[in-house]
């Protein structure tokens, strides 16, 4: 059995963060279903899950042995801190009984489950789902995630001066499910070309929805780190007048620094995943180094401003 998904993370359109009520309305995408709302430790809203029917290849094996997937993936969208939007799609993959396609009524009773038809080798299927390049006819969870984020972005009123811009990132994740005991036994994270990141896990007895939430948390913090790296790079510290560099750093201080809370979900699964990621590649070590650099620039700038006032 496999669980796989993709998360697209980026800035919510508009000059300023939205309020919790505005965020809730933006993700209220399913009539009659409740939006998840949380204010602590940080403002967070998440849409209900929307099933998306699929019947396509999984991109595994060669032309002589194709693996087909039939069932439903789950799509959802979330807004964190009123400023970060995430589109997400995921599914659990199980071997279909008998290798014969069943009526849609069968698959609709199992939301979030895709059954494989054909001789399924899980290691090959996992590698195909995690691959940077996907065949055009294969299952595309990334497209579902992107559409979820786009749907919210189109609902945000345009206008005003945008102080902060940063591109989206994509986190593609695949978890191999091995034994019934709960827990995580292996975590591997890599940064691919462009905006793609890949997270590979080996887990035991983890519900798909909980695993998706952990991967969304990892995706958000990876995006925060990437956004801060880009802002510091564009500030050209040491290459331009300090005041100009500080002006380019201010949006990061206003909008991003307070969002850094890896593992804030507080459950054991999240703690297990972050325990590995904090050792290697060391998300928080790099984040703290960048934050200290920004604060050093602010301190030097403040000293220079006070010195200028004293010399008048």
HELIX and SHEET records of a PDB file:
HELIX    1   1 UNK A   20  UNK A   26  1                                   7    
HELIX    2   2 UNK A   97  UNK A   99  5                                   3    
HELIX    3   3 UNK A  104  UNK A  108  1                                   5    
HELIX    4   4 UNK A  122  UNK A  130  1                                   9    
HELIX    5   5 UNK A  141  UNK A  155  1                                  15    
HELIX    6   6 UNK A  208  UNK A  235  1                                  28    
HELIX    7   7 UNK A  242  UNK A  255  1                                  14    
HELIX    8   8 UNK A  257  UNK A  259  5                                   3    
HELIX    9   9 UNK A  268  UNK A  279  1                                  12    
HELIX   10  10 UNK A  283  UNK A  310  1                                  28    
SHEET    1   A 8 UNK A  36  UNK A  38  0                                        
SHEET    2   A 8 UNK A  44  UNK A  46 -1                                        
SHEET    3   A 8 UNK A  68  UNK A  80 -1                                        
SHEET    4   A 8 UNK A  84  UNK A  95 -1                                        
SHEET    5   A 8 UNK A   2  UNK A  11 -1                                        
SHEET    6   A 8 UNK A 169  UNK A 177 -1                                        
SHEET    7   A 8 UNK A 196  UNK A 204  1                                        
SHEET    8   A 8 UNK A 183  UNK A 191 -1                                        
SHEET    1   B 4 UNK A  36  UNK A  38  0                                        
SHEET    2   B 4 UNK A  44  UNK A  46 -1                                        
SHEET    3   B 4 UNK A  68  UNK A  80 -1                                        
SHEET    4   B 4 UNK A  50  UNK A  57 -1                                        
SHEET    1   C 4 UNK A  36  UNK A  38  0                                        
SHEET    2   C 4 UNK A  44  UNK A  46 -1                                        
SHEET    3   C 4 UNK A  68  UNK A  80 -1                                        
SHEET    4   C 4 UNK A 113  UNK A 117 -1                                        
END                                                                             
